[in-house]
Amino acid sequence: MTNEQKREQILNLEKPYYSIYEAAAVLGVHERTIRNHIRAGDLKAGKAGRQWRIAKADLIAFAAPQN
């Protein structure tokens, strides 16, 4: 799946926030990969109780190609 297809898939989603598992499914990577990117500061996320939540805008920014 190309970066543009990933971006379009994310834009078509209706939820404003995603769990680590949902973000991993959307991006086609393992949950551990998402956690590593959060820990490294590459992907913005916040905790709601004990669970991480990723805003849709942050997921789009992360999936966009880096120039």
C-alpha positions in Angstrom: 0.0 0.0 0.0 1.4 3.4 -1.0 1.6 6.4 1.4 -1.2 8.1 -0.6 -3.4 5.1 -0.2 -2.7 5.0 3.6 -3.5 8.7 3.9 -6.8 8.2 2.0 -7.7 5.3 4.2 -7.1 7.4 7.3 -9.1 10.3 5.9 -12.1 8.0 5.3 -12.2 7.0 9.0 -14.7 8.7 11.2 -13.2 8.4 14.6 -11.3 11.4 16.1 -9.0 9.2 18.2 -7.5 5.8 17.7 -6.0 3.2 20.0 -2.5 1.7 19.3 -4.1 -1.4 17.9 -6.4 0.5 15.5 -3.5 2.7 14.4 -1.4 -0.3 13.7 -4.2 -1.9 11.7 -4.7 1.2 9.6 -1.0 1.6 8.9 -0.4 -2.1 8.4 2.3 -2.5 11.0 2.6 -4.3 14.4 1.4 -2.7 17.6 5.0 -2.7 18.9 6.0 -0.6 16.0 3.4 2.1 16.9 4.6 2.0 20.6 8.2 2.4 19.5 7.3 5.4 17.3 5.4 7.0 20.3 8.3 6.3 22.6 10.8 7.9 20.1 8.6 10.9 19.7 7.9 10.3 16.0 4.1 9.8 16.6 2.2 12.1 19.0 -0.1 10.3 21.4 -1.7 10.9 24.8 -2.8 8.7 27.5 -6.5 8.3 28.5 -6.3 6.4 31.7 -4.0 3.5 31.0 -4.5 3.5 27.2 -2.7 5.4 24.5 -4.9 7.5 22.1 -3.7 8.9 18.8 -5.5 11.8 17.2 -6.6 11.4 13.6 -4.6 14.5 12.6 -1.5 13.1 14.2 -2.0 9.8 12.4 -2.3 11.6 9.1 0.8 13.6 9.8 2.7 10.5 10.7 1.6 8.6 7.6 2.5 11.5 5.3 5.8 11.2 3.5 8.6 13.1 5.1 10.4 15.5 2.8 
